[in-house]
């Protein structure tokens, strides 16, 4: 099933070029610019994690998501940086 068949707009797919963890924010670089998201807005698991756990992030090869293997947490880039509709 394609995203449009599932009722999801393809405009929600956003790709990151780079991602990094600071003490207070997840920083994502996309073609749209730099996005800083407070950990509390990412997920409960990430807001409660240590900086060492947050820093161990892996950007997917496509750039569509980020994985934190130490926390077993995966988040899509689009919902993190695009305003909800």
QUIJOGI-V904018 format. One line per field, one symbol per residue. ss: DSSP state (A for helix, B for strand, O for the rest). psi: psi as a letter, one per 30 degrees, with the letter a starting at -180 (. if undefined). A space follows every 10 residues. Layout:
ss = ???
psi = ???
This chain:
ss = OOOOOOOOOA AAOOOBBBBB BOOOBBBBBB OOBBBBBBAA AAOAAAAAOO AAAAAOBBBO OOOOBBBBOO OOBBBBAAAA AOOOO
psi = kleefggkkf ffjkkkflkl kleflkkkkl ffakkjkkef feleeeffll eeeefhljkl efgflkkjef fhkkkkeefe fkkk.
